[in-house]
Amino acid sequence: KGDYNNAAVNYAESDEKFEEVALKLLKKNQLDSLKTYLELVDDGRLSQKDLTQKYLIATWGIEIILNQLNAAEPSKQKAIKDQISNWMKNREKFLDRDTVYQLLQHYGQVELFIEFARIKSDFETIILHYINEKDYKQALAELKQYADSSFDKDDKKEHESLRNIFVRYSHIFMKYEPKETIDILTDQFKSE
């Protein structure tokens, strides 16, 4: 009958094989219905132990929404970006960082790339992005935010991560933003 959304809902509640339903919706090019089906299967039929399927669904959902974003009119793009943001936040645990980075870069979604790096607490990637953009002031601001963030300063692993970022990029910051760099260095490592 062409009522693909209701079909997706009914299929999600049925015992039909996941792959067969997904292929049916793909053949009809019903990406919204497929996304609905994936969400319902993920939320309803899968347990936290079904890691492979949860990873697959989380990643596939990102790809579907990115595809819709690229095809959307400019007036609809903000709503679709919000969908991606929500999807990334809700399924962060099941999204492989490198795979999602590649997808977001492939689709040219820099803002979403940075947002996902924040979700994953991948501060070095954020800082490196701004360095590559030659926005040294913003890169340093991100580094300061990371240094000032609420992570446990007694946690040796996190402290070592911060130290490594400083060691790796401080020569760049010293060249372009020397005063701010010295201020952050002295503030963060004064006891060392």
Beta strands, then each sheet from edge to edge (+ up, - down):
end
